[in-house]
Amino acid sequence: MKRRVFAQAALALALVASLPQALTVAWAAEEAPDVLIRRVSDEVLAAIRTDPGLKAGDVNRIMVLVDSKVMPNVNFQRMTASAVGPAWRQASPEQRKRLQDEFKTLLVRTYSGALAQVSDESIQVKPLRAAPTDNEVMVRSEVRGRGDPIQLDYRLEKTPGSGAGWKIYNLNVLGVWLVETYRSQFAQEISQKGLDGLIAALADRNKANAARK
């Protein structure tokens, strides 16, 4: 159970050692992908360890923290579209918005509940293997604490435009990719009740989770 709890918190916890000098220079004009993860993780962990409410496990306060510090660094449209699968292409703009909203609420509460259990765990990040011209990279890491290390891999993409920068779009915990896991769950719901059925199921799940706070 403890391994699963800390694995769920991975999106908000990744720390990093350092970048090879060549990549540091090449990415000097922008925040490198693992530097991004380090910054966000440092901010989240520092907040949890210094704020009495967060340290006490106040899930509502932690949800605000995750929503403000973590989620802006996630390509949530790509993550949701990938989780929904082929049915995303047939979804109306309103359905897409509802799917993103409900999926985001589900993940934020999941990670908030996991972060409420954080104490002295740390993360070791393996050397980043990427070229300065790469638009997609993987950051590999391990959560270290009591028990066996927990494998965490992050896929990030470089996004263009005004919001340019590196964004997380998938997460691998102990060999299982988050998006693919949800895709299999969502596919069953869609095949039985359609997109509106999936939206309703996510909404019901979020309401039930909120009632258990």
Buried (B, 14 or more C-beta within 10 A) or exposed (E): EEBEBBBBBBBBBBBBEEBEEEBEEBBEEEBBBBBBBBBBBEBBBEBBEEBEEBBEBBBEBBBBBBBEBBBEBBBBBBBBBBBBBEBBEEBEEEBBEBBBBBBBBBBBBBBBBBBBBBEEBEBBBBEBEBEEEBEEBBBBBBBBBEEEBBBBBBBBBBBEEEEEBBBBBBBBBBEEBBBEBBBEEBBEBBEEEBBEEBBBBBBEBBEEBEEEE
